[in-house]
Amino acid sequence: MKKLMLGNEAIARGLYEAGVKLVSSYPGTPSTEITEFAAKYDEIYCEWAPNEKVAAETAFGASLRGARSACAMKHVGLNVAADPLFTLSYTGVTGGMVIFVADDPAMHSSQNEQDSRHYAIAAKVPMLEPSDSAEAKAFVKEAYEISEKFDTPVLFRMCTRIAHSQSITELSERVEIPLPEYEKNPQKYIMAPANAVKRHPFVEERTKKLAEFAETSPLNRVEKGTDNKIGIICAGTCYQYVKEVFGDRAYVLKLGMVNPLPEKLIRDFAAQVEKLYVIEELDGIIESHLNKLGVKCVGKEMFSPLGEYNQTTVKKAFGLELPKTVNLDNPVPVRPPVMCAGCPHRGMFYTLAKNKITALGDIGCYTLGSAAPLFALDSTLCMGASVSGIHGFNKAGGEDTEKNTVCVIGDSTFMHSGMTGLVNIAYNNSNSTVIIVDNSITGMTGHQQNPTTGYNIKNEPATAVNIEEFVRSIGIKRVRVVDPYDLKQCEEAVKEELAAKEPSVIISRRPCMLLKYVKPKPALKVNNDKCVGCKMCMKLGCPAISIKNKKAVIDPTQCVGCAVCTQMCKTDAIEA
């Protein structure tokens, strides 16, 4: 049976067919759907973990018991999971373990363009990279064979284009892998220095064996074209661009195993072509490998280390004729993202902007509070950094800073890594005001559940963390909940907590308007006789409000009746 599948969906199918028993992940675009699709198979236990470190360690636990396991994350999530990853390289596995990491060239939904191949090299573990959905499924099954054969976790690199593109995939049946009897093996799995020092030689020997495997593995293949004047080495989505541009003309070495890279295969391929090119998005890792081997090639001098490539990028680099429809001098205008109409974060951000309060931001859809016209945020670094950052900011700035600075973090991000920063604030008696914008879901990645929502990945009832009780339990005495639709209440809370001489937490709570159970109210309308065109309502940045003929206009197809704008209209022109 064949089916048109997204790359992430094909990975989930590969997990099913490979007999995987456990998948633990934290949602992060473009990796999120891997776990969501896997959760549809009852044979696989799936969960959302509080963060990527917990997910990787959970997968390790399942592997230790002998089960095939997986975790999935985006590239910056691998930074969080790096601690267990590097030691997992030493311990190896019992049941096969695969870590899926989705890179995001061009930063469609990320704060940097990180190349995860560096982690595979640094941790000395194999990494596979498919170029379409069919390979994604097939490579998953191969990854578990490699994991168990070579006693290693395997990194599996995706990117936005492969994760979210569709191609034909052939389905197979699931193969059940029976659990072995558990056997203690402290020398292998207890990484105290005395044991770890004995495991390092194993890692180095394993790397040599993997390099030998890469020479003959069908994961890497040579495709001979009709003209050997051009030889191209590529992997992943770049392979698709090369094939679309050159067809069967060029010689291509298509790499499916991107760490460790083969030596003899590359040398033999280079000897067959007149000129060798390396086409790879982001960093020149394959190119550096060739330089180390002394193999002459053209790479980053011809291709940028920035952003995504496409067919036009390749054609332009080789001086080939561009399609007539392509006009590089007049790119498509960018449409900046904005918070939705009725977004519960907007009222709090308006309050911060109105009062010219310094606000350290975090990772989530509320990062959009930094955009015009609110300009409400001063920084966004990584998950949880707002809470840790405000502590340092205030300790450095003193009383003048403390009375005008807050940090803003979402409920899911708070569970992910904001909690430890708040413990630091309480423990070190930091006079800092933390605002948790609780929209009752993980919004940015598509409404996944989190430990505060009361539901698990299958939307079944689960234990819900009570944020107020947790915050008080770590020593924060000043805790209050506000409705972000009430501007007066928000402003009073912010001013009072900033004036306090101790740590405080404001929970700005209202569910995301896009949740199915949240019912919008009737759209508001503008009374043109009352509207004076002062544009006060425009300061909210609500996409439902615009100005036409010098009067405010509300789009009834977008307005959800949140009524925040009515609190700003001095002439009462906005009516129900």
SULCORKA-V311065 format. One record per backbone hydrogen bond with DSSP energy under -1.0 kcal/mol. NH is the residue of the N-H (numbers start at 1). CO is the residue of the C=O. Records with the same first field share a line. If there is no record, write none. Layout:
BEGIN
NH = CO + CO
END
This chain:
BEGIN
3 = 169
5 = 167
7 = 165
8 = 163
10 = 6
11 = 7
12 = 8
13 = 9
14 = 10
15 = 11
16 = 12
17 = 13
18 = 14
19 = 16
20 = 15
21 = 68
22 = 68
23 = 45
24 = 70
25 = 47
26 = 72
31 = 28
34 = 31
36 = 32
37 = 33
38 = 34
39 = 35
40 = 37
41 = 38
44 = 41
45 = 21
47 = 23
49 = 25
55 = 51
56 = 52
57 = 53
58 = 54
59 = 55
60 = 56
61 = 57
62 = 58
63 = 59
64 = 60
65 = 61
66 = 63
67 = 62
69 = 96
70 = 22
71 = 98
73 = 100
75 = 102
78 = 74
81 = 77
85 = 81
86 = 82
87 = 83
88 = 84
89 = 85
91 = 87
92 = 88
95 = 63
98 = 69
99 = 154
100 = 71
101 = 156
102 = 73
103 = 158
107 = 104
118 = 115
120 = 116
121 = 117
122 = 118
123 = 119
125 = 120
127 = 259
128 = 155
129 = 256
136 = 132
137 = 133
138 = 134
139 = 135
140 = 136
141 = 137
142 = 138
143 = 139
144 = 140
145 = 141
146 = 142
147 = 143
148 = 144
149 = 145
150 = 146
152 = 147
154 = 97
155 = 126
156 = 99
157 = 128
158 = 101
163 = 159
164 = 160
167 = 5
169 = 3
171 = 1
175 = 17
188 = 185
189 = 185
190 = 186
192 = 190
195 = 192
196 = 192
197 = 193
199 = 195
200 = 196
203 = 199
204 = 200
205 = 201
206 = 202
207 = 203
208 = 204
209 = 205
210 = 206
211 = 207
212 = 208
213 = 209
214 = 210
217 = 213
220 = 217
221 = 254
223 = 252
226 = 248
227 = 249
231 = 275
232 = 251
233 = 277
234 = 253
238 = 235
239 = 236
241 = 237
242 = 238
243 = 239
244 = 240
245 = 241
246 = 242
247 = 243
249 = 246
251 = 230
252 = 223
253 = 232
254 = 221
255 = 234
258 = 127
259 = 127
267 = 263
268 = 264
269 = 265
270 = 266
271 = 267
272 = 269
274 = 228
277 = 231
278 = 298
279 = 233
285 = 283
288 = 284
289 = 285
290 = 286
291 = 287
292 = 288
293 = 289
295 = 290
298 = 276
302 = 299
303 = 299
314 = 310
315 = 311
316 = 312
317 = 313
318 = 314
319 = 316
320 = 315
326 = 323
343 = 340
346 = 343
349 = 345
350 = 346
351 = 347
352 = 348
353 = 349
354 = 350
355 = 351
356 = 353
357 = 352
358 = 404
360 = 406
361 = 379
367 = 364
368 = 365
369 = 366
370 = 367
371 = 368
375 = 371
376 = 369
378 = 359
385 = 382
388 = 384
389 = 385
390 = 386
391 = 387
392 = 388
393 = 389
394 = 390
395 = 391
396 = 392
397 = 393
398 = 394
402 = 398
403 = 399
404 = 401
406 = 358
407 = 433
408 = 360
409 = 435
414 = 410
415 = 411
416 = 412
417 = 413
418 = 413
419 = 414
422 = 418
423 = 419
424 = 420
425 = 421
426 = 422
427 = 423
428 = 424
429 = 426
430 = 425
432 = 430
434 = 504
435 = 407
436 = 506
437 = 409
438 = 436 + 508
442 = 448
443 = 441
446 = 443
447 = 442
448 = 442
453 = 450
456 = 460
459 = 456
462 = 454
465 = 451
470 = 466
471 = 467
472 = 468
473 = 469
474 = 470
475 = 472
476 = 471
480 = 505
482 = 507
486 = 483
490 = 486
491 = 487
492 = 488
493 = 489
494 = 490
495 = 491
496 = 492
497 = 493
498 = 494
499 = 495
504 = 432
505 = 478
506 = 434
507 = 480
508 = 436
509 = 482
510 = 438
512 = 439
515 = 512
518 = 515
521 = 560
525 = 575
527 = 573
530 = 527
531 = 527
539 = 536
540 = 537
541 = 538
545 = 542
546 = 553
548 = 551
551 = 548
553 = 546
555 = 544
558 = 555
559 = 555
567 = 564
568 = 565
575 = 525
END
